[in-house]
Amino acid sequence: MSLNSNILSAITAAGQLFAGYGTVTLGPVLFSGMSLPRSIAIGGEQLMSVQKLPGGARIIDVMAQDDDDIGWSGCLDGQFATEIARTLDKIRRSGQAVTLAWDVFSYQVVVCRFSCQIRHAPMPYRISCTVIADNTLVTGTTATSMALQLAADLSNANPLAALGAVSQGIIGPSVANAGVAAAATNATTVGSSAYVNAVGAVNIAAGALQQASATVDASLAPLGASLFSLTQAASTGLDTHGFSTSINDALVACGDAANLSAAQGYLIRAQQNLGRASA
C-alpha cells in the first residue's frame, strides 16, 4: 500500500471513529466511509396528562413514549452512488418497515423523508426515519428471553474485544468468561449463585474494557496532532515519508478504539439487562 493510501486510510478511520461507529445499515443499504453521518440523535418525549391542583400539587398520568424521528445526513460516493440513492428513495416511497442498525442500536423504522442532490459524486443526502419499535428492548420479563439477549450481546462483544493490540490476552478472556457465566443455568434468576457469578463476570469484563478504552483515548491525543501536521505537509507538497510511523499508529489506535467502543456498548446493555432480572 502506498503512503498516500495510508494517509487516506488513517483519515477515513479517524472520521469513522469520531462518528462513533463503523457502519450504518438501513434495510439493504450499507452506509460507510463518506456516507456515514457524524452523529445520529436518539430520544423523544413521554406523553403525559398533567393536572395542576391548588397549592402547586400535580397529578401526572403517563400515557406513552413518543420517539423522535431519527435523521442524519452525509454524502453518497463511489460508482454505485446513484443506485444507492434510487434504492433509498424506493424504500421511502414503499412505506415499508425496514431495520435501521448501527453500533448497538437497532430500530424498526419507516423512511418518512429522503432527499439527495444527484450530481457527480459525492452527492449530499438527508434522510429521516419514523420509529416503529426498538429492537434492542427485551420483550417480556422471562429469564429465557433475557438469557437469549445476554448471550447475543456477549457473543457480539467477544470478537470485538479480542481485536487490537491493547486488548490481546487481557480483555478477550474476560469477555469470554462473562459469556460462559451468563450462559449458566439460572444466570438471570436474582438470588441464585449463577446470577451472582454472571453479574461479577460481566462487571469485570466491563471494567477491563473501560480501562483499555482509557489507554487508547490517551494515545489518540498526540496522534491527532501528528495527523494534523501530516495533512498540512501533504497539502503543501512536502515530504510525508517521515510520518509513516504516526500513520500506522493512528490506524491501529483508531481500530482499537472503534472495536472497544462497540464492545462496551454490548457490555453496558448486558449489565442493564442483568439489573432488570427477577427472582
C-alpha positions in Angstrom: 0.0 0.0 0.0 1.4 3.5 -0.9 1.9 6.2 1.6 -0.9 8.3 0.1 -3.2 5.3 0.5 -2.1 5.0 4.1 -2.9 8.7 4.7 -6.4 8.3 3.2 -7.0 5.2 5.3 -5.8 7.0 8.5 -8.1 10.0 7.9 -11.0 7.8 7.0 -10.5 5.6 10.1 -10.3 8.7 12.2 -13.5 10.1 10.7 -15.3 6.8 11.4 -14.0 6.8 14.9 -15.3 10.3 15.6 -18.7 9.2 14.1 -18.7 6.6 16.9 -19.3 3.5 14.8 -18.0 1.8 11.6 -21.2 1.3 9.5 -24.9 2.1 9.5 -27.4 -0.2 7.7 -30.9 0.7 6.6 -32.7 -2.3 5.2 -30.5 -3.5 2.3 -28.3 -0.3 2.2 -24.9 -0.2 4.0 -23.6 3.3 4.8 -19.8 3.6 5.2 -17.0 6.0 4.5 -18.3 9.4 3.3 -21.9 8.3 3.6 -21.6 7.9 7.4 -23.2 10.6 9.5 -21.1 12.5 12.0 -23.8 11.8 14.6 -27.3 10.2 15.0 -29.6 11.7 17.6 -32.0 9.5 19.6 -34.6 10.3 22.2 -38.1 11.7 22.3 -40.8 12.6 24.7 -43.1 11.0 27.3 -46.7 11.8 26.6 -48.4 12.9 29.8 -51.6 14.4 31.1 -50.7 16.9 33.9 -53.4 18.2 36.2 -52.3 21.2 38.3 -54.0 21.4 41.7 -54.3 24.3 44.2 -51.2 24.7 46.3 -48.9 23.5 43.5 -49.6 19.8 43.6 -49.8 17.9 40.4 -51.4 14.7 39.2 -49.5 13.2 36.3 -50.9 10.4 34.2 -48.2 8.8 32.0 -49.6 7.9 28.6 -46.9 6.6 26.3 -43.5 7.2 24.8 -43.2 9.3 21.7 -39.9 8.7 19.9 -38.4 11.5 17.8 -37.7 10.7 14.2 -34.1 9.5 13.6 -32.4 11.5 10.9 -28.9 12.2 9.5 -27.0 13.4 6.5 -23.9 12.6 4.6 -22.5 12.2 1.0 -23.0 9.2 -1.3 -19.8 8.4 -3.1 -18.5 5.7 -5.4 -19.6 4.2 -8.7 -22.9 3.0 -7.2 -23.9 6.3 -5.5 -26.8 6.9 -7.9 -28.2 3.4 -7.5 -28.0 3.7 -3.7 -29.9 7.0 -3.9 -32.6 5.3 -6.0 -32.8 2.4 -3.6 -33.3 4.7 -0.6 -36.0 6.7 -2.5 -37.8 3.4 -3.3 -37.7 2.5 0.4 -39.3 5.9 1.2 -41.9 5.5 -1.5 -42.8 2.0 -0.5 -43.7 3.0 3.1 -42.5 -0.5 4.3 -40.8 -1.1 7.6 -37.1 -1.7 7.5 -34.4 -2.3 10.1 -32.1 0.6 11.0 -28.9 -0.5 12.8 -25.6 1.0 14.0 -23.3 0.4 16.9 -25.5 -1.4 19.5 -28.7 0.3 18.3 -31.4 -1.4 16.2 -34.8 0.0 15.3 -37.8 -1.0 13.1 -38.5 2.2 11.1 -40.3 3.7 8.1 -38.4 6.2 6.0 -40.5 9.4 6.2 -38.2 11.7 4.3 -35.3 11.4 1.9 -33.6 13.8 -0.4 -30.4 13.7 -2.5 -28.7 16.1 -4.9 -28.0 14.0 -8.0 -24.7 15.2 -9.5 -21.1 14.0 -9.9 -20.2 12.2 -6.7 -20.0 12.9 -3.8 -23.8 13.5 -3.7 -25.2 15.2 -0.5 -28.2 13.5 1.0 -30.5 13.8 4.0 -32.8 11.1 5.5 -35.3 10.8 8.3 -36.9 7.7 9.8 -40.0 7.3 12.0 -39.5 4.7 14.7 -41.9 1.8 15.0 -40.1 -0.2 17.6 -36.7 -0.5 19.4 -35.4 -4.0 18.5 -32.9 -4.0 21.4 -35.5 -3.9 24.2 -36.1 -7.2 25.9 -39.8 -8.1 25.4 -41.3 -9.8 28.3 -39.6 -10.5 31.7 -38.9 -14.2 31.4 -35.4 -15.5 32.2 -35.4 -17.2 28.9 -35.8 -14.1 26.8 -33.3 -12.2 28.9 -30.7 -15.1 28.7 -31.0 -15.0 24.9 -30.3 -11.3 24.8 -27.4 -11.7 27.2 -25.9 -14.5 25.1 -26.3 -12.4 21.9 -24.7 -9.3 23.4 -21.7 -11.2 24.9 -21.2 -13.2 21.7 -21.1 -9.9 19.7 -18.7 -8.2 22.2 -16.2 -11.1 22.4 -14.6 -10.8 18.9 -14.6 -7.0 19.1 -12.8 -7.0 22.4 -10.3 -9.6 21.2 -9.2 -7.4 18.3 -6.4 -4.9 18.6 -3.0 -4.8 20.3 -4.4 -3.3 23.5 -7.0 -6.0 24.2 -4.9 -9.0 23.2 -4.7 -11.5 26.0 -6.4 -9.1 28.5 -9.9 -8.2 27.5 -10.8 -11.2 25.3 -10.7 -13.8 28.0 -12.7 -11.6 30.4 -15.5 -11.1 27.9 -15.4 -14.8 27.0 -15.6 -15.7 30.8 -18.6 -13.4 31.1 -20.3 -15.2 28.2 -19.8 -18.5 29.9 -21.1 -17.2 33.3 -24.2 -15.6 31.6 -25.0 -18.9 29.8 -25.1 -20.9 33.0 -28.5 -22.2 34.3 -30.3 -19.6 36.5 -27.9 -16.9 35.5 -30.8 -14.4 35.1 -32.5 -15.5 38.3 -31.9 -13.0 41.1 -30.6 -14.6 44.3 -29.0 -17.6 42.7 -25.3 -18.3 42.8 -25.2 -18.4 39.0 -26.7 -14.8 38.9 -24.1 -13.6 41.3 -21.3 -15.1 39.1 -22.8 -13.7 35.9 -23.0 -10.1 37.4 -19.5 -10.4 38.7 -18.0 -11.7 35.4 -19.9 -9.1 33.3 -18.7 -6.3 35.6 -15.1 -7.5 35.4 -15.3 -7.5 31.6 -16.9 -4.1 31.5 -14.1 -2.7 33.8 -11.4 -4.2 31.6 -13.0 -2.6 28.5 -13.2 0.7 30.2 -9.6 0.7 31.3 -8.4 -0.3 27.8 -10.5 2.4 26.2 -8.9 5.0 28.5 -5.5 3.8 27.4 -6.4 4.1 23.8 -8.0 7.5 24.3 -4.8 8.8 25.9 -2.8 7.7 22.9 -5.1 9.4 20.4 -4.3 13.0 21.5 -0.7 13.1 20.3 -1.6 11.0 17.2 -4.3 13.6 16.3 -1.6 16.3 16.3 0.6 14.2 14.1 -2.2 13.6 11.6 -2.9 17.3 11.5 0.8 18.0 10.7 0.7 15.2 8.1 -2.3 16.6 6.3 -0.7 20.1 6.3 2.5 18.6 4.8 0.6 16.6 2.2 -1.5 19.6 1.1 1.7 21.7 0.6 3.6 19.0 -1.3 6.2 18.5 1.4 7.8 15.1 2.0 5.5 12.9 4.2 7.6 9.8 4.5 8.7 10.7 8.0 5.1 10.4 9.1 4.8 6.7 8.3 5.1 5.5 11.9 2.4 8.0 13.0 0.1 6.9 10.3 0.4 3.2 11.3 0.0 4.1 15.0 -3.1 6.1 14.2 -4.6 3.3 12.1 -4.1 0.8 15.0 -5.4 3.2 17.7 -8.5 4.1 15.7 -9.2 0.5 15.0 -8.8 -0.4 18.7 -10.9 2.5 19.9 -13.8 1.6 17.5 -13.8 -2.0 18.4 -13.6 -1.3 22.2 -16.4 1.3 21.9 -18.7 -1.2 20.2 -17.8 -3.9 22.7 -18.5 -1.6 25.6 -22.0 -0.9 24.2 -22.8 -4.6 24.3 -21.4 -5.0 27.9 -23.4 -2.0 29.1 -26.6 -3.5 27.8 -25.8 -6.8 29.4 -25.3 -5.0 32.7 -28.7 -3.3 32.3 -30.5 -6.5 31.5 -29.0 -8.3 34.5 -30.1 -5.3 36.6 -33.7 -5.9 35.3 -33.7 -9.6 36.1 -36.2 -11.0 38.6 -36.2 -13.7 41.2 
